[in-house]
Amino acid sequence: MSTPNKVKIGLIGLGSIGSHHINYLKTMDSIELVGVCDIDRAKADKFAADASTTAYYDYKELFAKSGLKAVIIAVPHYDHTPISEDAFQQGLHVLTEKPLAVHINDAQKSIDAYEDAKLANPNIVFGIMFQERTLPFYAKIKDIVSSGELGRLTRTTWIHTKWFRSQTYYDGGDWRATWAGEGGGILTNQCPHTLDMYQWLVGVPSKISGHAHIGKYRNIEVEDEVTAYFEHENGMIGHLMVTTAESPGTNRLEIIGELGKLVYEDDKLTLYRNRESMLKYGLETKERFGGVENWPTEIPVNTNAPTGHKVVTDLFVKAIQNGGGELIAHGTEGIKGLTIANGIMLSSFKKQIIDVPFSGDEFEAKLKELIASSKYVKKTVEAEEGDFSKSFSG
Ligand SMILES: NC(=O)c1ccc[n+]([C@@H]2O[C@H](COP(=O)([O-])OP(=O)(O)OC[C@H]3O[C@@H](n4cnc5c(N)ncnc54)[C@H](O)[C@@H]3O)[C@@H](O)[C@H]2O)c1
């Protein structure tokens, strides 16, 4: 029997991440899982039996018959758009997996559908699964950067190469690492988190210079190594270096402001606090070399705070129950990191610097051209299950 204040949720997509979601959904008192859906009937049946709920094989049927009020979308990226559009048309609350979409035109469709749904129900909730924002070090970096204590920001550099993926990984799914199935490589699959975090911390750049290598280290038709240079409205420059081929990988983030330097690497966050503005000092000092006096401090971080997907879903559910409230990430924010991803690829394809905003039509047309001209033959092999949690421990 259902309890009135429990949120009735449906889950679409029961693959790697869907099966992770279902594990914690089963433990949540605040929800009732009224149905699970996968086009793979055997999977839908298995997970429905395991979670004592109903199996659906078509999401439209889940929408029509389960009585759900909210949906979690955990299917491959291209389908995030039509499913979220349909969900909003039905007045459902939506929590979508990252990325919001493959390209910004599709992302805008979901946002438009949400805006339309809001006219009928101003409290409709749209969340996106950017669970990395809950990780304690990133939360602390956000806290420090947002406080303004670094002063005027001059540079952000992120080397994030801890996204190792083997050929076996890429061969393990028919949609993976193809233009038609996935629409991109590391920027579309692994780095939506990195790109979201970048924009969350320091904003979306106004100019993007991207350099992407396609299938450089793995037999794939999408990018597996990317370097990008950014310029921001406020004069800050940025760098991003990512790959799925490096082992051991690096995760080093430097954010430099006139009043200090923040460095995150190897679970250590250090703030080098300048005694005065390095910019002012540089213009006014009679010294020729050296620099400003600074004091390094290792910032204490509460690593015991709850983190991960469940925290995102918990807040999504609370926002539905309370008619609003804080989310880890609002769905509409998903277009920001996607703008950086598409901008990097467009810049790389065109071999020129891209001004933001740029034409979503141009990127979409390029993607369609890549799909139409693809000669890549996908070799799909059954991969061993392994420890899936390693996929989001970058
Ligand atoms: N937030 C995270 O940490 C995280 C981690 C992994 C994956 N993801 C995202 O989740 C999505 C799924 O990734 P995955 O690794 O679980 O993929 P997967 O291939 O392991 O699983 C996808 C599942 O969706 C099903 N499916 C496909 N199209 C469907 C449709 N139209 N209706 C119903 N079911 C459908 C497939 O049969 C499969 O079971 C991707 O967008 C990915 O970026 C997020």
Ligand as a Chemical Component Dictionary entry (heavy atoms), coordinates in Angstrom:
data_LIG
# 
_chem_comp.id                   LIG 
_chem_comp.type                 NON-POLYMER 
_chem_comp.pdbx_formal_charge   0 
_chem_comp.three_letter_code    LIG 
# 
loop_
_chem_comp_atom.comp_id 
_chem_comp_atom.atom_id 
_chem_comp_atom.alt_atom_id 
_chem_comp_atom.type_symbol 
_chem_comp_atom.charge 
_chem_comp_atom.model_Cartn_x 
_chem_comp_atom.model_Cartn_y 
_chem_comp_atom.model_Cartn_z 
_chem_comp_atom.pdbx_ordinal 
LIG N1  N1  N 0  26.448 10.167 -12.792 1  
LIG C1  C1  C 0  27.282 9.169  -12.959 2  
LIG O1  O1  O 0  28.143 8.903  -12.131 3  
LIG C2  C2  C 0  27.144 8.285  -14.173 4  
LIG C3  C3  C 0  27.897 7.103  -14.247 5  
LIG C4  C4  C 0  27.704 6.280  -15.355 6  
LIG C5  C5  C 0  26.818 6.629  -16.363 7  
LIG N2  N2  N 1  26.140 7.818  -16.285 8  
LIG C6  C6  C 0  25.227 8.209  -17.358 9  
LIG O2  O2  O 0  24.110 7.321  -17.353 10 
LIG C7  C7  C 0  23.692 7.034  -18.669 11 
LIG C8  C8  C 0  23.691 5.509  -18.879 12 
LIG O3  O3  O 0  25.008 5.043  -18.758 13 
LIG P1  P1  P 0  25.319 3.508  -18.392 14 
LIG O4  O4  O 0  26.793 3.443  -18.221 15 
LIG O5  O5  O -1 24.458 3.051  -17.275 16 
LIG O6  O6  O 0  24.900 2.774  -19.744 17 
LIG P2  P2  P 0  24.552 1.227  -19.934 18 
LIG O7  O7  O 0  24.737 0.922  -21.371 19 
LIG O8  O8  O 0  25.287 0.410  -18.930 20 
LIG O9  O9  O 0  23.003 1.153  -19.565 21 
LIG C9  C9  C 0  22.011 1.819  -20.309 22 
LIG C10 C10 C 0  20.708 1.032  -20.149 23 
LIG O10 O10 O 0  19.661 1.772  -20.765 24 
LIG C11 C11 C 0  18.846 0.885  -21.515 25 
LIG N3  N3  N 0  18.183 1.675  -22.548 26 
LIG C12 C12 C 0  18.715 2.217  -23.658 27 
LIG N4  N4  N 0  17.819 2.978  -24.305 28 
LIG C13 C13 C 0  16.669 2.901  -23.565 29 
LIG C14 C14 C 0  15.377 3.481  -23.707 30 
LIG N5  N5  N 0  15.086 4.302  -24.713 31 
LIG N6  N6  N 0  14.433 3.151  -22.790 32 
LIG C15 C15 C 0  14.712 2.329  -21.755 33 
LIG N7  N7  N 0  15.919 1.756  -21.568 34 
LIG C16 C16 C 0  16.899 2.059  -22.458 35 
LIG C17 C17 C 0  19.813 -0.165 -22.043 36 
LIG O11 O11 O 0  19.164 -1.355 -22.399 37 
LIG C18 C18 C 0  20.736 -0.341 -20.832 38 
LIG O12 O12 O 0  20.273 -1.312 -19.944 39 
LIG C19 C19 C 0  24.648 7.778  -19.594 40 
LIG O13 O13 O 0  24.067 8.973  -20.049 41 
LIG C20 C20 C 0  25.841 8.077  -18.741 42 
LIG O14 O14 O 0  26.532 9.281  -19.083 43 
LIG C21 C21 C 0  26.271 8.619  -15.199 44 
# 
loop_
_chem_comp_bond.comp_id 
_chem_comp_bond.atom_id_1 
_chem_comp_bond.atom_id_2 
_chem_comp_bond.value_order 
_chem_comp_bond.pdbx_ordinal 
LIG N1  C1  SING 1  
LIG C1  O1  DOUB 2  
LIG C1  C2  SING 3  
LIG C2  C3  SING 4  
LIG C2  C21 DOUB 5  
LIG C3  C4  DOUB 6  
LIG C4  C5  SING 7  
LIG C5  N2  DOUB 8  
LIG N2  C6  SING 9  
LIG N2  C21 SING 10 
LIG C6  O2  SING 11 
LIG C6  C20 SING 12 
LIG O2  C7  SING 13 
LIG C7  C8  SING 14 
LIG C7  C19 SING 15 
LIG C8  O3  SING 16 
LIG O3  P1  SING 17 
LIG P1  O4  DOUB 18 
LIG P1  O5  SING 19 
LIG P1  O6  SING 20 
LIG O6  P2  SING 21 
LIG P2  O7  DOUB 22 
LIG P2  O8  SING 23 
LIG P2  O9  SING 24 
LIG O9  C9  SING 25 
LIG C9  C10 SING 26 
LIG C10 O10 SING 27 
LIG C10 C18 SING 28 
LIG O10 C11 SING 29 
LIG C11 N3  SING 30 
LIG C11 C17 SING 31 
LIG N3  C12 SING 32 
LIG N3  C16 SING 33 
LIG C12 N4  DOUB 34 
LIG N4  C13 SING 35 
LIG C13 C14 SING 36 
LIG C13 C16 DOUB 37 
LIG C14 N5  SING 38 
LIG C14 N6  DOUB 39 
LIG N6  C15 SING 40 
LIG C15 N7  DOUB 41 
LIG N7  C16 SING 42 
LIG C17 O11 SING 43 
LIG C17 C18 SING 44 
LIG C18 O12 SING 45 
LIG C19 O13 SING 46 
LIG C19 C20 SING 47 
LIG C20 O14 SING 48 
# 
